[in-house]
Amino acid sequence: MEWFSKKNRNLSSPDVRYLQSLAPTRRLPLFVQKNNDEGIKFYYLGNVEPRPNTFVQESMPNSNTPVVKLHFDLNSPVEDSLYTYLTDTG
């Protein structure tokens, strides 16, 4: 899964460095929101692990605001029905 940090983050930011230093034995849960129209409902998708060599400094589209892009691996597959629900745009 491709993920972007909050804005104004770089490879030296404390939260990014924390993700880079995580041991594989540390639990990192992933919660997602389908869209803001649902209110505050979040869905637990399982634990993830950051891929070590995927941290890249980038800028947000149409601005020079720094962000960090990286990839996470999910430790277990997302249920088909939940994946379909979350990705349905209709």
Sequence and secondary structure as in RCSB ss.txt:
>XXXX:A:sequence
MEWFSKKNRNLSSPDVRYLQSLAPTRRLPLFVQKNNDEGIKFYYLGNVEPRPNTFVQESMPNSNTPVVKLHFDLN
SPVEDSLYTYLTDTG
>XXXX:A:secstr
 EEE  TT  TTSHHHHHHHH  TTS  EEEE S GGG S  EEEEEEEE GGG EEEE TTS  EEEEEEEEES
S   HHHHHHHH   
